[in-house]
Amino acid sequence: MIDIIKQLQEANPSLGTTIIVLRADSRALSDPATLTPEAQTWIAEMAPDARLSQEKILLAPYPGAAPAERTVTVLAFSESRHLAAFATAWTADPIEDEDAA
């Protein structure tokens, strides 16, 4: 993952240093280029300066394989605390309400 972040920062320095690469199946994404309405609302309230973009990188499908160009979805933040809050809220499995169980 560090290699991916390094590639992204070198390819597009405007992303800054506080970025997260979202998996294609991220629950924060409607599609690879669009946040869900819920994630958009969260971003607007909690990290309004965050930017979503799609970037091209070279990525090997498995260790030892030849790298191939791949497009990844990146969310860039101006502050590390915003990235941490996003990761906590949107990349973990949702916790079921104990009262509902």
Secondary structure by P-SEA (a helix, b strand, c coil): caaaaaaaaaaccccccbbbbbccccccccccccccaaaaaaaaccccccccbbbbbbbbccccccccbbbbbbbbbccaaaaaaaaaacccccccccccc
